[in-house]
Amino acid sequence: MNKKITVIGSLNYDVILKIPRLPFKGETLTANGAAFSAGGKGANQAVQAAKLKTPTYMVGCVGTDASADFLVNTAKEYGVNVDYIRKVPGSSGMGVINAVEDGSVYACIVRGANFEVTKEDVDNAMPILKESGVCIQHNEIPVEIIAYAIDKAKEAGCIVSFDPNLRPPLWKSLDEAKAEIEYGLSKCDILKISDNEVEFLFGTTDYDEGARLIREKYQIPLVLITLGKDGSRAYYKDLRVEVPGFVQEHKIEPTGAGDTFCANSLNYILEHGM
């Protein structure tokens, strides 16, 4: 297997507000502090893969605003190949994250340049897809581009990992949310999904049953479910592997934890195979 990873997805400029609790309606709450960083599911996953010394390519778009160069340069500093990140007129993607003291996170993202990724961007990336063992996809670029990128990655011989990031937005019904990711679920080799997403899709907190339903319906070889403080589970063929969580002495703000998990898991698969 080729020992490279290509990520096709999002880059966001993140503003992380550290707050004691969520504000009430109409309340102006004073934050305890703020942090500013490069983020986005795509960039997070690419950076983590590169930190593990895996040759990693990022395919995506940034804007022409003040944060664009910061996003590209930060990824480059961590060793990500940024030759396939394209600048487009307008603003870059952005995330505003409310990080509560109890460890919970409430986030909003601005699509920005992430929704300017085109089929041509994917076509231009075919040379690196053909050199990659794994292509990582997620749900922060247009759905039609996700579908196209999955097909091209499969054509190039990649193992395709899909992270739907399926949260139940208030303006979408369950049926609409399911339809949005249907193509990715039907084509991917690896699905990384959270406990909340399983509950949202199937109305169950029996994650073994959720994994069974996912694999039965979509024929996905490997399903990875993250369980927050309870760790994670992997389902492959007849195997079920559980990795328990552990108690951290100091509370850690968990933004990007799922992306780190995803990149680490796929790096392991690159090294050892499926």
N, C-alpha and C positions, 0 to 999 in steps of 0.2 A: 504494500500500500504506500502511495506517495505520502511523505511526512510533512505535508503543508495543509494549512487551513485558509479558506477564503470565507469572509463574512460579507454578506450583502445586506445592508440595512442602514440603521439610523446613527446619526451623531447629534447630540444635544448639549447645549450649554446649561448646566444645572445650577440652580439656586436652591440651597438646602437651608431651610429655616428650622432652628432648634427651638421647639416650643414645649411648655409644660403640659398642655392639653389642647384640644381643638377649640377654636373660639366659638362662642354662641352666635346665633344669627343676629346681625347688627352690631356685634361687639368688635372693637379694635383691640386685639391682644398683642402685648409686647413680647417679641421673641427673645429668647435667651442669647441668641447669636445667629450668625449666618455664615455659610461656607459657599464657595463658588468653585465649580470644577467641570471638567469635561465629562460627558456621560452619553446617554443613549444606549439602548440595548446592544446595538451593533458594535459601537466603539468599546463599550465595556467588555464584551466578549472577545473582541479582537485584542485589546490590550492585555487581558488576562492570559490569552493563548500565547502572545508574544513574550510575556513575562516568564512563561514556562520554557522559553527558548525554542518554541515552535515557529518556523517561518510562517508569517501570517499576513494576509492581504485584506485590506478594507475597501469595499466598493460602496460608494454612497455619494451624497451631495451635501455641501455646505453653502451658505449664502455669501453675500458680499458685505456683511455687517462686521462689527468689531470683534465678534466672537469666532468668526470663521477661521482665521489664521491660528487662533488659540486652539481650536479643536483639532485642526490638522497637525499642528506642531506638537501638541501633547501626545497624540497617537504615535507620531514619528519618534518622539523621544523615548517611548517605551519599546521601540523596535518594530512597530507595525509598518508594512509597506503601504504608503499613501498615494501611490502613483495613479490609482483608480478612483480617487475622490475628486469630484468635479465641483467647481464653483458655479453657482447660478445666481442671477439677480434676485435680490430680496434678502430676507432674514434667514438665519440658520435655525435649526430646531432648538427647542428650549424646554427644560423641565423645571417645574417649581415643586419642591418636595417639602412637605411638612413632616418633620421627624419628631415624634412625641417621645417624652422621657421614658415611657414604658416599652419603647422599642418598636411601636407600630409606626407605619408610614402611610401618608396620604399624599398622592402625587397627581399633578396635572402636567400634560405635555402640550407644546405647541408644535404642530407638524413642520411648519417652515419648509426649508429646502429638502427635507426628507421625502416630501411628496412630489419632488421633481425628478426622482430617479426614473430612468426610462429603460425601455427594452434595448436601446442602443448602448446604454451603460453596461448592461448585462452582456450584450454581444461583444463589446470591447474587452470584457473580462474573460472571455473564453480561453485565451492562452493560459491564464493562471488557474482557471477552473480545471483545465486538463492536467495541470501539475499538482493539483490538490487532492488529498485523500478525503477531506470532509468539507462540505459547504454548510455554513450556518445561516438559517433563515429565521425571521421573526416577524411580528405583526406591527411594525412601525413604519412601513412604506406602503404604497398603494397595493391593494389586494391583487390586481391584475399583473403587477410587476412581480409579486411574490410567486404567483402561479407560473409565470414565464421563467423566472429565475430557477425555480425548482426543476422545470423541464430541462433547461439548459445545463444545470448542474448534473442531472441524471445522464444527459447525453454525453457529458464530459467524463462520466465514470465516477463521480463523487458519491460518497455516502452523504445523504441529506438529513440534517438535523433541523427540526422545526420547533420553535418556542413561540406559541401563539399569543402569549401575554394576554390571555382572554379574561379581562375583568368585565363585570356587568355594568357597562355605562348606563346611566339613568335614561338616556334617550333611545336605547335600543332594546328590542324585545329579545328574549332568549332565542327565538327562531332566527332572527337577523344576525345575532352574534354567532350562532352555529354556522350559518351559511357563509359568513365572512371567512371562516377558516377551513371550510369543508375541503377545499382543494389541497391545502397543505397537509391536512390529516390523511387524505387518501393517497398521497404520493411520498411522504417522508419515510425514512428508514428508522429515525430516532425521534421520539417525541419527548420533549422536556416540558412538564406541566406541573402546576402547584396544587396543593390540597384544595385551595379555594376554587381553582378552576374546575377541578373534578366535581366538587360540590355544585358549582354553578351549572355545569353541563348535565349532570345526571341526578342531582338532588340527593346525593348520598355522601356520608362521611366514612363509608366503608371503602377505603381506597383500594383494597384488593379487588373488590367488586367493580369499582370504577375502572381499574386497569384492565380487568377482564372484558368489560363492555367496549372499551377503546380498542383493544387488540382484536376483539371479535368483529367489530363493525368495520374497522379501517385496515386490518391486517398489518399493523405496524410491528416490526420485529422487536424493537427495544423501546420500552416506556420507562421514563424516569420521572418519579413524583417527588417533589420537595415538600417537606412537612414542617417547615419552620423550625421551632425549637425541638421538635421531635425527630429531626434528622431527615432521612430520605429513603426511598425504596426504588429498586430497579427490577423490572420484569422482562425476562428474556427467555423465549421458548417455555420450558417447564420450570424455569428457575425464578425464585423470588429472593432478592438480596436486600437486607435492611441494614442501614447504617444509622445508629442512634445519634441523637443530638448530644451535646455536652454543655455543661454549665460554664459560662464565661464569668470570670471574677468581676469584670467591669462591663457595664452595658455598652454595646456597640451599635452604632447607627447602621441599619442593615441595607441601605440603598445599594443595589447592584449585587447583593449576595447571590441571587438566583443566576445572574449572568456569570459570576465567578464559578459557581457550581457547574454551569453548562460548559464553560471553556475547559475546566479541569477534567470533566467527564470525557469530553471529546478528545482531549489530549491523551488520556489514558487509552481510548479506543484506537487512536492513531498508533500508539506504541505497541499495543497488544492484540489489536483486531477485535472483531465482533464474534 
